[in-house]
Amino acid sequence: MKYTQYFNYTRIRPDRTGIKDEWIQRAISEPIRTEIQSDNRIRRWVRIKEENKYLRVILLPDGETVHNAFFDRDFKEGK
């Protein structure tokens, strides 16, 4: 996977250190929802059963460079 410098910087935050690369890869390859932002970045979500949370991954418009990844407390699967 490719990462932005921003992602590498924010990844060391205490609330994000537990996010595994395999979870990020799963969000990229098997998302339960995908949205395109107004800046053409791509949002993808995946449910992480081990954490009982939803992970949101933000990709650059190339669809492969990870810009951000965090547990999304507001995500609702049915909406």
Buried (B, 14 or more C-beta within 10 A) or exposed (E): EEBBEEBEEBBEEEEBEEBEEEBBBBBBEEBEBEEEEEEEBBBBBBBBEEEEBBBBBBBBEEEEBBBBBBBBEEBEEEE
